[in-house]
């Protein structure tokens, strides 16, 4: 899938790792940044799981479900 606005056709695992490593907010302390990184992992992980279900199990995309499950996992 390619978004013509940002011109991205895929995100490779090494790019996701780099994005995670740079996911730091300078206005937050270490503990708060750790919590933000946990939220990042929960959201990205749920998007990945949902994507696999869409591809392999022909499930419909449900953004509410993705973010609800990400909240539970976080």
N, CA, C and O atoms as a Tripos MOL2 file, in Angstrom:
@<TRIPOS>MOLECULE
protein
  296   295    74     0     0
PROTEIN
NO_CHARGES

@<TRIPOS>ATOM
      1 N           0.8490   -1.1740    0.0000 N.3       1 UNK1
      2 CA          0.0000    0.0000    0.0000 C.3       1 UNK1
      3 C           0.8920    1.2330    0.0000 C.2       1 UNK1
      4 O           1.8370    1.3190    0.7840 O.2       1 UNK1
      5 N           0.6060    2.1480   -0.8410 N.am      2 UNK2
      6 CA          1.4250    3.3530   -0.9590 C.3       2 UNK2
      7 C           0.5790    4.5870   -0.6980 C.2       2 UNK2
      8 O          -0.4400    4.8000   -1.3560 O.2       2 UNK2
      9 N           0.9940    5.3810    0.2410 N.am      3 UNK3
     10 CA          0.3420    6.6490    0.5060 C.3       3 UNK3
     11 C           1.0490    7.6980   -0.3350 C.2       3 UNK3
     12 O           2.2200    7.9930   -0.1000 O.2       3 UNK3
     13 N           0.3490    8.2650   -1.3140 N.am      4 UNK4
     14 CA          0.9940    9.1850   -2.2490 C.3       4 UNK4
     15 C           1.4330   10.4810   -1.5780 C.2       4 UNK4
     16 O           2.3440   11.1520   -2.0640 O.2       4 UNK4
     17 N           0.7970   10.8380   -0.4700 N.am      5 UNK5
     18 CA          1.1690   12.0710    0.2100 C.3       5 UNK5
     19 C           2.5510   11.9640    0.8520 C.2       5 UNK5
     20 O           3.3520   12.8920    0.7470 O.2       5 UNK5
     21 N           2.8400   10.8330    1.5210 N.am      6 UNK6
     22 CA          4.1480   10.6800    2.1710 C.3       6 UNK6
     23 C           5.0840    9.7830    1.3680 C.2       6 UNK6
     24 O           6.2560    9.6340    1.7150 O.2       6 UNK6
     25 N           4.5780    9.1970    0.3130 N.am      7 UNK7
     26 CA          5.3590    8.3670   -0.5830 C.3       7 UNK7
     27 C           6.0840    7.2160    0.1410 C.2       7 UNK7
     28 O           7.2900    7.0240   -0.0090 O.2       7 UNK7
     29 N           5.3140    6.4730    0.9190 N.am      8 UNK8
     30 CA          5.8440    5.3200    1.6290 C.3       8 UNK8
     31 C           5.0940    4.0920    1.1420 C.2       8 UNK8
     32 O           3.8640    4.0500    1.1900 O.2       8 UNK8
     33 N           5.8280    3.0980    0.6730 N.am      9 UNK9
     34 CA          5.1680    1.8730    0.2380 C.3       9 UNK9
     35 C           5.3010    0.7690    1.2890 C.2       9 UNK9
     36 O           4.5050   -0.1700    1.3080 O.2       9 UNK9
     37 N           6.2920    0.8790    2.1490 N.am     10 UNK10
     38 CA          6.4470   -0.1070    3.2140 C.3      10 UNK10
     39 C           7.3840    0.4390    4.2830 C.2      10 UNK10
     40 O           8.1280    1.3940    4.0610 O.2      10 UNK10
     41 N           7.3240   -0.1900    5.4330 N.am     11 UNK11
     42 CA          8.2390    0.1430    6.5180 C.3      11 UNK11
     43 C           8.9680   -1.1370    6.8800 C.2      11 UNK11
     44 O           8.3450   -2.1230    7.2730 O.2      11 UNK11
     45 N          10.2490   -1.1220    6.7530 N.am     12 UNK12
     46 CA         11.0440   -2.3100    7.0640 C.3      12 UNK12
     47 C          11.3740   -2.3360    8.5410 C.2      12 UNK12
     48 O          11.3980   -1.2970    9.2010 O.2      12 UNK12
     49 N          11.6300   -3.5300    9.0600 N.am     13 UNK13
     50 CA         11.8500   -3.6830   10.4960 C.3      13 UNK13
     51 C          12.9790   -2.8020   11.0200 C.2      13 UNK13
     52 O          12.8930   -2.3040   12.1420 O.2      13 UNK13
     53 N          14.0150   -2.6020   10.2480 N.am     14 UNK14
     54 CA         15.1030   -1.7570   10.7320 C.3      14 UNK14
     55 C          14.6690   -0.2950   10.8130 C.2      14 UNK14
     56 O          15.1700    0.4450   11.6610 O.2      14 UNK14
     57 N          13.7570    0.1330    9.9580 N.am     15 UNK15
     58 CA         13.2390    1.4900   10.0470 C.3      15 UNK15
     59 C          12.3560    1.6450   11.2810 C.2      15 UNK15
     60 O          12.3950    2.6910   11.9290 O.2      15 UNK15
     61 N          11.5770    0.6500   11.6150 N.am     16 UNK16
     62 CA         10.7380    0.7040   12.8070 C.3      16 UNK16
     63 C          11.6110    0.7760   14.0520 C.2      16 UNK16
     64 O          11.2930    1.5160   14.9840 O.2      16 UNK16
     65 N          12.6870    0.0350   14.0840 N.am     17 UNK17
     66 CA         13.5990    0.0560   15.2310 C.3      17 UNK17
     67 C          14.2070    1.4490   15.4000 C.2      17 UNK17
     68 O          14.2930    1.9670   16.5140 O.2      17 UNK17
     69 N          14.6220    2.0380   14.3010 N.am     18 UNK18
     70 CA         15.1980    3.3790   14.3600 C.3      18 UNK18
     71 C          14.1470    4.3820   14.8210 C.2      18 UNK18
     72 O          14.4460    5.2620   15.6270 O.2      18 UNK18
     73 N          12.9270    4.2620   14.3210 N.am     19 UNK19
     74 CA         11.8520    5.1540   14.7500 C.3      19 UNK19
     75 C          11.6310    5.0080   16.2520 C.2      19 UNK19
     76 O          11.4890    6.0110   16.9520 O.2      19 UNK19
     77 N          11.6000    3.7860   16.7530 N.am     20 UNK20
     78 CA         11.4060    3.5640   18.1880 C.3      20 UNK20
     79 C          12.5400    4.1900   18.9910 C.2      20 UNK20
     80 O          12.2970    4.8160   20.0240 O.2      20 UNK20
     81 N          13.7670    4.0270   18.5290 N.am     21 UNK21
     82 CA         14.9080    4.5860   19.2400 C.3      21 UNK21
     83 C          14.8500    6.1090   19.2870 C.2      21 UNK21
     84 O          15.3530    6.7170   20.2320 O.2      21 UNK21
     85 N          14.2470    6.7280   18.2870 N.am     22 UNK22
     86 CA         14.1330    8.1770   18.2490 C.3      22 UNK22
     87 C          12.8250    8.6810   18.8440 C.2      22 UNK22
     88 O          12.5800    9.8870   18.8680 O.2      22 UNK22
     89 N          11.9980    7.7850   19.3150 N.am     23 UNK23
     90 CA         10.7150    8.1610   19.9080 C.3      23 UNK23
     91 C          10.9720    8.6490   21.3240 C.2      23 UNK23
     92 O          10.7780    7.9110   22.2900 O.2      23 UNK23
     93 N          11.4000    9.8760   21.4400 N.am     24 UNK24
     94 CA         11.7690   10.4740   22.7180 C.3      24 UNK24
     95 C          11.2520   11.9030   22.7460 C.2      24 UNK24
     96 O          11.4400   12.6600   21.7930 O.2      24 UNK24
     97 N          10.6120   12.2610   23.8240 N.am     25 UNK25
     98 CA         10.0930   13.6230   23.9590 C.3      25 UNK25
     99 C          10.9570   14.3610   24.9750 C.2      25 UNK25
    100 O          11.0090   13.9830   26.1450 O.2      25 UNK25
    101 N          11.6260   15.4010   24.5270 N.am     26 UNK26
    102 CA         12.5720   16.1150   25.3860 C.3      26 UNK26
    103 C          11.8960   16.8000   26.5690 C.2      26 UNK26
    104 O          12.5510   17.0820   27.5720 O.2      26 UNK26
    105 N          10.6050   17.0690   26.4680 N.am     27 UNK27
    106 CA          9.9090   17.7390   27.5690 C.3      27 UNK27
    107 C           9.5080   16.7790   28.6910 C.2      27 UNK27
    108 O           9.0200   17.2150   29.7330 O.2      27 UNK27
    109 N           9.7100   15.4800   28.4850 N.am     28 UNK28
    110 CA          9.3310   14.4880   29.4940 C.3      28 UNK28
    111 C          10.5570   13.9430   30.2100 C.2      28 UNK28
    112 O          11.6640   13.9540   29.6710 O.2      28 UNK28
    113 N          10.3430   13.4660   31.4340 N.am     29 UNK29
    114 CA         11.4480   12.8450   32.1590 C.3      29 UNK29
    115 C          11.6050   11.3880   31.7170 C.2      29 UNK29
    116 O          10.8340   10.9020   30.8910 O.2      29 UNK29
    117 N          12.5870   10.7070   32.2580 N.am     30 UNK30
    118 CA         12.8990    9.3340   31.8370 C.3      30 UNK30
    119 C          11.7210    8.3910   32.0520 C.2      30 UNK30
    120 O          11.4070    7.5810   31.1800 O.2      30 UNK30
    121 N          11.0680    8.4900   33.2070 N.am     31 UNK31
    122 CA          9.9340    7.6090   33.5080 C.3      31 UNK31
    123 C           8.7930    7.8470   32.5220 C.2      31 UNK31
    124 O           8.1980    6.8920   32.0240 O.2      31 UNK31
    125 N           8.4880    9.0960   32.2390 N.am     32 UNK32
    126 CA          7.4130    9.4250   31.3100 C.3      32 UNK32
    127 C           7.7520    8.9590   29.8950 C.2      32 UNK32
    128 O           6.8780    8.4830   29.1720 O.2      32 UNK32
    129 N           9.0110    9.0950   29.5000 N.am     33 UNK33
    130 CA          9.4190    8.6110   28.1790 C.3      33 UNK33
    131 C           9.3150    7.0950   28.0920 C.2      33 UNK33
    132 O           8.9730    6.5540   27.0400 O.2      33 UNK33
    133 N           9.6040    6.4140   29.1790 N.am     34 UNK34
    134 CA          9.4590    4.9560   29.1980 C.3      34 UNK34
    135 C           8.0000    4.5660   28.9920 C.2      34 UNK34
    136 O           7.7060    3.6060   28.2790 O.2      34 UNK34
    137 N           7.0880    5.3070   29.6150 N.am     35 UNK35
    138 CA          5.6580    5.0330   29.4320 C.3      35 UNK35
    139 C           5.2420    5.3100   27.9880 C.2      35 UNK35
    140 O           4.4810    4.5300   27.4150 O.2      35 UNK35
    141 N           5.7200    6.4020   27.3840 N.am     36 UNK36
    142 CA          5.4030    6.7060   25.9850 C.3      36 UNK36
    143 C           5.9030    5.6110   25.0630 C.2      36 UNK36
    144 O           5.2140    5.2370   24.1140 O.2      36 UNK36
    145 N           7.1050    5.0860   25.3320 N.am     37 UNK37
    146 CA          7.6450    4.0100   24.4920 C.3      37 UNK37
    147 C           6.7980    2.7520   24.6310 C.2      37 UNK37
    148 O           6.6010    2.0280   23.6540 O.2      37 UNK37
    149 N           6.2970    2.4850   25.8310 N.am     38 UNK38
    150 CA          5.4020    1.3470   26.0310 C.3      38 UNK38
    151 C           4.1230    1.5000   25.2240 C.2      38 UNK38
    152 O           3.6240    0.5350   24.6450 O.2      38 UNK38
    153 N           3.5970    2.7160   25.1890 N.am     39 UNK39
    154 CA          2.3970    2.9780   24.3850 C.3      39 UNK39
    155 C           2.7000    2.8040   22.9030 C.2      39 UNK39
    156 O           1.8880    2.2510   22.1620 O.2      39 UNK39
    157 N           3.8680    3.2750   22.4680 N.am     40 UNK40
    158 CA          4.2760    3.1180   21.0680 C.3      40 UNK40
    159 C           4.3140    1.6350   20.7080 C.2      40 UNK40
    160 O           3.7900    1.2270   19.6720 O.2      40 UNK40
    161 N           4.9350    0.8370   21.5660 N.am     41 UNK41
    162 CA          5.0210   -0.6060   21.3040 C.3      41 UNK41
    163 C           3.6410   -1.2540   21.2430 C.2      41 UNK41
    164 O           3.3850   -2.0900   20.3760 O.2      41 UNK41
    165 N           2.7590   -0.8750   22.1540 N.am     42 UNK42
    166 CA          1.4110   -1.4530   22.1730 C.3      42 UNK42
    167 C           0.6480   -1.1080   20.9020 C.2      42 UNK42
    168 O          -0.0100   -1.9720   20.3220 O.2      42 UNK42
    169 N           0.7270    0.1320   20.4670 N.am     43 UNK43
    170 CA         -0.0030    0.5500   19.2700 C.3      43 UNK43
    171 C           0.5600   -0.0940   18.0170 C.2      43 UNK43
    172 O          -0.1900   -0.6370   17.2050 O.2      43 UNK43
    173 N           1.8740   -0.0370   17.8540 N.am     44 UNK44
    174 CA          2.4970   -0.6320   16.6630 C.3      44 UNK44
    175 C           2.2830   -2.1430   16.6410 C.2      44 UNK44
    176 O           2.0260   -2.7200   15.5840 O.2      44 UNK44
    177 N           2.3900   -2.7830   17.8020 N.am     45 UNK45
    178 CA          2.1660   -4.2310   17.8700 C.3      45 UNK45
    179 C           0.7470   -4.6090   17.4840 C.2      45 UNK45
    180 O           0.5310   -5.5970   16.7820 O.2      45 UNK45
    181 N          -0.2170   -3.8240   17.9410 N.am     46 UNK46
    182 CA         -1.6100   -4.1140   17.6110 C.3      46 UNK46
    183 C          -1.8980   -3.8510   16.1390 C.2      46 UNK46
    184 O          -2.6480   -4.5990   15.5120 O.2      46 UNK46
    185 N          -1.3090   -2.7970   15.5820 N.am     47 UNK47
    186 CA         -1.4720   -2.5430   14.1390 C.3      47 UNK47
    187 C          -0.9030   -3.7150   13.3560 C.2      47 UNK47
    188 O          -1.5090   -4.1550   12.3790 O.2      47 UNK47
    189 N           0.2490   -4.2270   13.7670 N.am     48 UNK48
    190 CA          0.8840   -5.3630   13.0870 C.3      48 UNK48
    191 C          -0.0040   -6.6080   13.1500 C.2      48 UNK48
    192 O          -0.2190   -7.2810   12.1420 O.2      48 UNK48
    193 N          -0.5230   -6.9070   14.3660 N.am     49 UNK49
    194 CA         -1.3980   -8.0860   14.5110 C.3      49 UNK49
    195 C          -2.6620   -7.9260   13.6650 C.2      49 UNK49
    196 O          -3.0960   -8.8690   13.0040 O.2      49 UNK49
    197 N          -3.2420   -6.7420   13.6890 N.am     50 UNK50
    198 CA         -4.4660   -6.4960   12.9270 C.3      50 UNK50
    199 C          -4.1940   -6.6070   11.4260 C.2      50 UNK50
    200 O          -5.0020   -7.1620   10.6800 O.2      50 UNK50
    201 N          -3.0620   -6.0790   10.9960 N.am     51 UNK51
    202 CA         -2.6700   -6.1610    9.5840 C.3      51 UNK51
    203 C          -2.5710   -7.6130    9.1360 C.2      51 UNK51
    204 O          -3.0310   -7.9690    8.0510 O.2      51 UNK51
    205 N          -1.9740   -8.4420    9.9710 N.am     52 UNK52
    206 CA         -1.8550   -9.8640    9.6380 C.3      52 UNK52
    207 C          -3.2230  -10.5270    9.5270 C.2      52 UNK52
    208 O          -3.4390  -11.3610    8.6480 O.2      52 UNK52
    209 N          -4.1460  -10.1630   10.4120 N.am     53 UNK53
    210 CA         -5.4930  -10.7390   10.3220 C.3      53 UNK53
    211 C          -6.2150  -10.2770    9.0610 C.2      53 UNK53
    212 O          -6.9670  -11.0460    8.4620 O.2      53 UNK53
    213 N          -5.9960   -9.0410    8.6550 N.am     54 UNK54
    214 CA         -6.6030   -8.5330    7.4200 C.3      54 UNK54
    215 C          -6.0460   -9.3040    6.2220 C.2      54 UNK54
    216 O          -6.7950   -9.6960    5.3270 O.2      54 UNK54
    217 N          -4.7440   -9.5160    6.2090 N.am     55 UNK55
    218 CA         -4.1020  -10.1930    5.0770 C.3      55 UNK55
    219 C          -4.4050  -11.6850    5.0580 C.2      55 UNK55
    220 O          -4.7880  -12.2220    4.0180 O.2      55 UNK55
    221 N          -4.2400  -12.3680    6.2010 N.am     56 UNK56
    222 CA         -4.3110  -13.8270    6.2100 C.3      56 UNK56
    223 C          -5.6790  -14.3890    6.5560 C.2      56 UNK56
    224 O          -5.9710  -15.5390    6.2270 O.2      56 UNK56
    225 N          -6.5230  -13.6030    7.2100 N.am     57 UNK57
    226 CA         -7.8440  -14.1060    7.6060 C.3      57 UNK57
    227 C          -8.9790  -13.2820    7.0030 C.2      57 UNK57
    228 O         -10.1390  -13.4470    7.3810 O.2      57 UNK57
    229 N          -8.6420  -12.3940    6.0620 N.am     58 UNK58
    230 CA         -9.6160  -11.5570    5.3600 C.3      58 UNK58
    231 C         -10.5160  -10.7740    6.3260 C.2      58 UNK58
    232 O         -11.6960  -10.5620    6.0470 O.2      58 UNK58
    233 N          -9.9580  -10.3520    7.4470 N.am     59 UNK59
    234 CA        -10.6950   -9.5540    8.4110 C.3      59 UNK59
    235 C         -10.8040   -8.1170    7.9100 C.2      59 UNK59
    236 O          -9.9200   -7.6370    7.2000 O.2      59 UNK59
    237 N         -11.8720   -7.4390    8.2730 N.am     60 UNK60
    238 CA        -12.0650   -6.0350    7.8980 C.3      60 UNK60
    239 C         -11.2480   -5.1410    8.8340 C.2      60 UNK60
    240 O         -11.0630   -5.4580   10.0090 O.2      60 UNK60
    241 N         -10.7670   -4.0290    8.2990 N.am     61 UNK61
    242 CA        -10.0130   -3.0720    9.1050 C.3      61 UNK61
    243 C         -10.9610   -2.4060   10.1010 C.2      61 UNK61
    244 O         -12.0230   -1.9100    9.7240 O.2      61 UNK61
    245 N         -10.5680   -2.3990   11.3700 N.am     62 UNK62
    246 CA        -11.3860   -1.7990   12.4230 C.3      62 UNK62
    247 C         -10.4670   -0.9800   13.3230 C.2      62 UNK62
    248 O          -9.8460   -1.5130   14.2430 O.2      62 UNK62
    249 N         -10.3870    0.3230   13.0470 N.am     63 UNK63
    250 CA         -9.4650    1.1820   13.7970 C.3      63 UNK63
    251 C          -9.8450    1.2930   15.2700 C.2      63 UNK63
    252 O          -8.9640    1.3940   16.1240 O.2      63 UNK63
    253 N         -11.1180    1.2760   15.5770 N.am     64 UNK64
    254 CA        -11.5420    1.3250   16.9790 C.3      64 UNK64
    255 C         -11.0290    0.1120   17.7340 C.2      64 UNK64
    256 O         -10.5690    0.2300   18.8700 O.2      64 UNK64
    257 N         -11.1070   -1.0510   17.1060 N.am     65 UNK65
    258 CA        -10.6180   -2.2730   17.7380 C.3      65 UNK65
    259 C          -9.1020   -2.2070   17.9440 C.2      65 UNK65
    260 O          -8.5950   -2.6180   18.9880 O.2      65 UNK65
    261 N          -8.3920   -1.6920   16.9570 N.am     66 UNK66
    262 CA         -6.9350   -1.5940   17.0630 C.3      66 UNK66
    263 C          -6.5620   -0.7670   18.2860 C.2      66 UNK66
    264 O          -5.7540   -1.2010   19.1070 O.2      66 UNK66
    265 N          -7.1410    0.4120   18.4110 N.am     67 UNK67
    266 CA         -6.7570    1.2870   19.5090 C.3      67 UNK67
    267 C          -7.3210    0.8380   20.8500 C.2      67 UNK67
    268 O          -6.7070    1.0950   21.8860 O.2      67 UNK67
    269 N          -8.4710    0.1760   20.8590 N.am     68 UNK68
    270 CA         -8.9860   -0.3830   22.1040 C.3      68 UNK68
    271 C          -8.0660   -1.4730   22.6230 C.2      68 UNK68
    272 O          -7.7460   -1.5050   23.8110 O.2      68 UNK68
    273 N          -7.6410   -2.3590   21.7450 N.am     69 UNK69
    274 CA         -6.7280   -3.4280   22.1570 C.3      69 UNK69
    275 C          -5.3490   -2.8750   22.5090 C.2      69 UNK69
    276 O          -4.6850   -3.4020   23.4020 O.2      69 UNK69
    277 N          -4.9180   -1.8430   21.8340 N.am     70 UNK70
    278 CA         -3.6270   -1.2170   22.1750 C.3      70 UNK70
    279 C          -3.7030   -0.6200   23.5800 C.2      70 UNK70
    280 O          -2.7360   -0.7120   24.3370 O.2      70 UNK70
    281 N          -4.8250   -0.0150   23.9390 N.am     71 UNK71
    282 CA         -4.9920    0.5390   25.2830 C.3      71 UNK71
    283 C          -4.9470   -0.5630   26.3300 C.2      71 UNK71
    284 O          -4.3250   -0.3990   27.3800 O.2      71 UNK71
    285 N          -5.5980   -1.6780   26.0510 N.am     72 UNK72
    286 CA         -5.5860   -2.8060   26.9810 C.3      72 UNK72
    287 C          -4.1560   -3.3400   27.1420 C.2      72 UNK72
    288 O          -3.7170   -3.6310   28.2540 O.2      72 UNK72
    289 N          -3.4400   -3.4640   26.0250 N.am     73 UNK73
    290 CA         -2.0710   -3.9950   26.0780 C.3      73 UNK73
    291 C          -1.0950   -3.0360   26.7280 C.2      73 UNK73
    292 O          -0.1130   -3.4590   27.3380 O.2      73 UNK73
    293 N          -1.3650   -1.7330   26.5990 N.am     74 UNK74
    294 CA         -0.4380   -0.7470   27.1910 C.3      74 UNK74
    295 C          -0.5990   -0.7510   28.6870 C.2      74 UNK74
    296 O           0.0830    0.0020   29.3830 O.2      74 UNK74
@<TRIPOS>BOND
     1     1     2 1
     2     2     3 1
     3     3     4 2
     4     3     5 am
     5     5     6 1
     6     6     7 1
     7     7     8 2
     8     7     9 am
     9     9    10 1
    10    10    11 1
    11    11    12 2
    12    11    13 am
    13    13    14 1
    14    14    15 1
    15    15    16 2
    16    15    17 am
    17    17    18 1
    18    18    19 1
    19    19    20 2
    20    19    21 am
    21    21    22 1
    22    22    23 1
    23    23    24 2
    24    23    25 am
    25    25    26 1
    26    26    27 1
    27    27    28 2
    28    27    29 am
    29    29    30 1
    30    30    31 1
    31    31    32 2
    32    31    33 am
    33    33    34 1
    34    34    35 1
    35    35    36 2
    36    35    37 am
    37    37    38 1
    38    38    39 1
    39    39    40 2
    40    39    41 am
    41    41    42 1
    42    42    43 1
    43    43    44 2
    44    43    45 am
    45    45    46 1
    46    46    47 1
    47    47    48 2
    48    47    49 am
    49    49    50 1
    50    50    51 1
    51    51    52 2
    52    51    53 am
    53    53    54 1
    54    54    55 1
    55    55    56 2
    56    55    57 am
    57    57    58 1
    58    58    59 1
    59    59    60 2
    60    59    61 am
    61    61    62 1
    62    62    63 1
    63    63    64 2
    64    63    65 am
    65    65    66 1
    66    66    67 1
    67    67    68 2
    68    67    69 am
    69    69    70 1
    70    70    71 1
    71    71    72 2
    72    71    73 am
    73    73    74 1
    74    74    75 1
    75    75    76 2
    76    75    77 am
    77    77    78 1
    78    78    79 1
    79    79    80 2
    80    79    81 am
    81    81    82 1
    82    82    83 1
    83    83    84 2
    84    83    85 am
    85    85    86 1
    86    86    87 1
    87    87    88 2
    88    87    89 am
    89    89    90 1
    90    90    91 1
    91    91    92 2
    92    91    93 am
    93    93    94 1
    94    94    95 1
    95    95    96 2
    96    95    97 am
    97    97    98 1
    98    98    99 1
    99    99   100 2
   100    99   101 am
   101   101   102 1
   102   102   103 1
   103   103   104 2
   104   103   105 am
   105   105   106 1
   106   106   107 1
   107   107   108 2
   108   107   109 am
   109   109   110 1
   110   110   111 1
   111   111   112 2
   112   111   113 am
   113   113   114 1
   114   114   115 1
   115   115   116 2
   116   115   117 am
   117   117   118 1
   118   118   119 1
   119   119   120 2
   120   119   121 am
   121   121   122 1
   122   122   123 1
   123   123   124 2
   124   123   125 am
   125   125   126 1
   126   126   127 1
   127   127   128 2
   128   127   129 am
   129   129   130 1
   130   130   131 1
   131   131   132 2
   132   131   133 am
   133   133   134 1
   134   134   135 1
   135   135   136 2
   136   135   137 am
   137   137   138 1
   138   138   139 1
   139   139   140 2
   140   139   141 am
   141   141   142 1
   142   142   143 1
   143   143   144 2
   144   143   145 am
   145   145   146 1
   146   146   147 1
   147   147   148 2
   148   147   149 am
   149   149   150 1
   150   150   151 1
   151   151   152 2
   152   151   153 am
   153   153   154 1
   154   154   155 1
   155   155   156 2
   156   155   157 am
   157   157   158 1
   158   158   159 1
   159   159   160 2
   160   159   161 am
   161   161   162 1
   162   162   163 1
   163   163   164 2
   164   163   165 am
   165   165   166 1
   166   166   167 1
   167   167   168 2
   168   167   169 am
   169   169   170 1
   170   170   171 1
   171   171   172 2
   172   171   173 am
   173   173   174 1
   174   174   175 1
   175   175   176 2
   176   175   177 am
   177   177   178 1
   178   178   179 1
   179   179   180 2
   180   179   181 am
   181   181   182 1
   182   182   183 1
   183   183   184 2
   184   183   185 am
   185   185   186 1
   186   186   187 1
   187   187   188 2
   188   187   189 am
   189   189   190 1
   190   190   191 1
   191   191   192 2
   192   191   193 am
   193   193   194 1
   194   194   195 1
   195   195   196 2
   196   195   197 am
   197   197   198 1
   198   198   199 1
   199   199   200 2
   200   199   201 am
   201   201   202 1
   202   202   203 1
   203   203   204 2
   204   203   205 am
   205   205   206 1
   206   206   207 1
   207   207   208 2
   208   207   209 am
   209   209   210 1
   210   210   211 1
   211   211   212 2
   212   211   213 am
   213   213   214 1
   214   214   215 1
   215   215   216 2
   216   215   217 am
   217   217   218 1
   218   218   219 1
   219   219   220 2
   220   219   221 am
   221   221   222 1
   222   222   223 1
   223   223   224 2
   224   223   225 am
   225   225   226 1
   226   226   227 1
   227   227   228 2
   228   227   229 am
   229   229   230 1
   230   230   231 1
   231   231   232 2
   232   231   233 am
   233   233   234 1
   234   234   235 1
   235   235   236 2
   236   235   237 am
   237   237   238 1
   238   238   239 1
   239   239   240 2
   240   239   241 am
   241   241   242 1
   242   242   243 1
   243   243   244 2
   244   243   245 am
   245   245   246 1
   246   246   247 1
   247   247   248 2
   248   247   249 am
   249   249   250 1
   250   250   251 1
   251   251   252 2
   252   251   253 am
   253   253   254 1
   254   254   255 1
   255   255   256 2
   256   255   257 am
   257   257   258 1
   258   258   259 1
   259   259   260 2
   260   259   261 am
   261   261   262 1
   262   262   263 1
   263   263   264 2
   264   263   265 am
   265   265   266 1
   266   266   267 1
   267   267   268 2
   268   267   269 am
   269   269   270 1
   270   270   271 1
   271   271   272 2
   272   271   273 am
   273   273   274 1
   274   274   275 1
   275   275   276 2
   276   275   277 am
   277   277   278 1
   278   278   279 1
   279   279   280 2
   280   279   281 am
   281   281   282 1
   282   282   283 1
   283   283   284 2
   284   283   285 am
   285   285   286 1
   286   286   287 1
   287   287   288 2
   288   287   289 am
   289   289   290 1
   290   290   291 1
   291   291   292 2
   292   291   293 am
   293   293   294 1
   294   294   295 1
   295   295   296 2
@<TRIPOS>SUBSTRUCTURE
     1 UNK1         2 RESIDUE 1 A UNK
     2 UNK2         6 RESIDUE 1 A UNK
     3 UNK3        10 RESIDUE 1 A UNK
     4 UNK4        14 RESIDUE 1 A UNK
     5 UNK5        18 RESIDUE 1 A UNK
     6 UNK6        22 RESIDUE 1 A UNK
     7 UNK7        26 RESIDUE 1 A UNK
     8 UNK8        30 RESIDUE 1 A UNK
     9 UNK9        34 RESIDUE 1 A UNK
    10 UNK10       38 RESIDUE 1 A UNK
    11 UNK11       42 RESIDUE 1 A UNK
    12 UNK12       46 RESIDUE 1 A UNK
    13 UNK13       50 RESIDUE 1 A UNK
    14 UNK14       54 RESIDUE 1 A UNK
    15 UNK15       58 RESIDUE 1 A UNK
    16 UNK16       62 RESIDUE 1 A UNK
    17 UNK17       66 RESIDUE 1 A UNK
    18 UNK18       70 RESIDUE 1 A UNK
    19 UNK19       74 RESIDUE 1 A UNK
    20 UNK20       78 RESIDUE 1 A UNK
    21 UNK21       82 RESIDUE 1 A UNK
    22 UNK22       86 RESIDUE 1 A UNK
    23 UNK23       90 RESIDUE 1 A UNK
    24 UNK24       94 RESIDUE 1 A UNK
    25 UNK25       98 RESIDUE 1 A UNK
    26 UNK26      102 RESIDUE 1 A UNK
    27 UNK27      106 RESIDUE 1 A UNK
    28 UNK28      110 RESIDUE 1 A UNK
    29 UNK29      114 RESIDUE 1 A UNK
    30 UNK30      118 RESIDUE 1 A UNK
    31 UNK31      122 RESIDUE 1 A UNK
    32 UNK32      126 RESIDUE 1 A UNK
    33 UNK33      130 RESIDUE 1 A UNK
    34 UNK34      134 RESIDUE 1 A UNK
    35 UNK35      138 RESIDUE 1 A UNK
    36 UNK36      142 RESIDUE 1 A UNK
    37 UNK37      146 RESIDUE 1 A UNK
    38 UNK38      150 RESIDUE 1 A UNK
    39 UNK39      154 RESIDUE 1 A UNK
    40 UNK40      158 RESIDUE 1 A UNK
    41 UNK41      162 RESIDUE 1 A UNK
    42 UNK42      166 RESIDUE 1 A UNK
    43 UNK43      170 RESIDUE 1 A UNK
    44 UNK44      174 RESIDUE 1 A UNK
    45 UNK45      178 RESIDUE 1 A UNK
    46 UNK46      182 RESIDUE 1 A UNK
    47 UNK47      186 RESIDUE 1 A UNK
    48 UNK48      190 RESIDUE 1 A UNK
    49 UNK49      194 RESIDUE 1 A UNK
    50 UNK50      198 RESIDUE 1 A UNK
    51 UNK51      202 RESIDUE 1 A UNK
    52 UNK52      206 RESIDUE 1 A UNK
    53 UNK53      210 RESIDUE 1 A UNK
    54 UNK54      214 RESIDUE 1 A UNK
    55 UNK55      218 RESIDUE 1 A UNK
    56 UNK56      222 RESIDUE 1 A UNK
    57 UNK57      226 RESIDUE 1 A UNK
    58 UNK58      230 RESIDUE 1 A UNK
    59 UNK59      234 RESIDUE 1 A UNK
    60 UNK60      238 RESIDUE 1 A UNK
    61 UNK61      242 RESIDUE 1 A UNK
    62 UNK62      246 RESIDUE 1 A UNK
    63 UNK63      250 RESIDUE 1 A UNK
    64 UNK64      254 RESIDUE 1 A UNK
    65 UNK65      258 RESIDUE 1 A UNK
    66 UNK66      262 RESIDUE 1 A UNK
    67 UNK67      266 RESIDUE 1 A UNK
    68 UNK68      270 RESIDUE 1 A UNK
    69 UNK69      274 RESIDUE 1 A UNK
    70 UNK70      278 RESIDUE 1 A UNK
    71 UNK71      282 RESIDUE 1 A UNK
    72 UNK72      286 RESIDUE 1 A UNK
    73 UNK73      290 RESIDUE 1 A UNK
    74 UNK74      294 RESIDUE 1 A UNK
